[in-house]
Amino acid sequence: MEPPLWPSRRKDRYDTGEICFNTGMTGYQEIFTDPSYFGQIMVMTNVHVGNYGIKHTDVESGKIKIAGLVTREFTVAYSRQMADMDIQEYLDQEELVGITAVDTRALVRHIRSKGAMNAIISSETTDIEILKKKLAEAPSMEGLELASRVSTNEAYFLGDPESAYKVAVLDYGVKRSILTNLTERGCYLQVFPAKSTFAEIAAWEPDAFFLSNGPGDPAAMEYASDLARALLKDGRPVFGICLGHQILARALGVETYKMHHGHRGINHPVLNLDTGLSEITSQNHGFGVDPESIKANSAEVMATHVNLNDGTIEGLKALKYNAFSVQYHPEASPGPHDSRYLFDAF
């Protein structure tokens, strides 16, 4: 029996993208709306999706950013009284194509074995040849510049203008909870479009710079690496998260690479090499920083955090500049919150 498809009102009901999986048991709405997932079809490993409904405030951006959704059990009935609607109504409003009644854990084992690949979901046809043709048109994530497609078009302000600090945020697909963590710590923010110039940013006279998370291949964002070099030379503090971490690395001469299948979930253990303590972290990335390249640039940069599952680099510190970054997500919405100290350190 073929898995049922839920309908979409869109005229072209074929969704393609790089297929990836998230191991979190909660936070499906935050996942759907995370701009870092732009261009990706999301497989949820947790069996029940939709069981606590949809609340309009539980979002990381203004709309759903994933390209498609794959679930084992799609649950319209929800238990949370404060929810605004069920998940079916939400996905219908957002015109998202998805598929359910799939053995998602078998699918995840396939992705873990074979690596990242493109996929297609359609509510239009089940003709394999048509789907193959549509899928062949989908670009590879490697070499793809996507940050400018999810960035703000115009600069905007957040927080109290009387705050102690002014922070310029480079929006490569920034999550709302990151901005909230900064404003809650006494920062007044101006959020700039991805392709802003150093002159435009410096004219505001900020106290520090933040490089945000976002989708796509950092190697395809030379404009961002050039800007990061200018920020480093300026001397004011720089903090990067996820894609911002990769951009900072490239600005320091460190190479990045496409990971086999990436890290996505809210249960990834990371070792802080400075304190010797471990943190359970929220992660979402398909690219990483090359550890051999760090060794080759040891006069410029050092690793500060490593992933305890596979030894990949999870944090960097610039040795000649006032800058640091992490690959994971310390804002961690919906959790865990082990790493929020990084915002205090910034």
ABEGO torsion letter per residue (X at the ends): XBBBBBBBABABBBBBEBBBBBABABGAAAAAABAAABGBBBBBABABBGAAEBBAABBABABBABABBBBABBBABBABAABABBAAAAAAAAGBBBBBGBBAAAAAAAAAAAEBBBBBBBAABABAAAAAAAAAABBBABGBBAAAAABBABBBBBEBAABABBBBBBBAGBBAAAAAAAAAAGBBBBBBBAABBAAAAAAAGBABBBBBBEBEBAAABAAAAAAAAAAAAAGBBBBBBEAAAAAAAAAAGBBBBBBAAEBBEAABBBBBAAAGBBBBBBBBBABBBBAAAAAAAAAABBBABBBAAAGBBABBBBAABBBBBBABBAAGOAOBAAAAAAAAAX
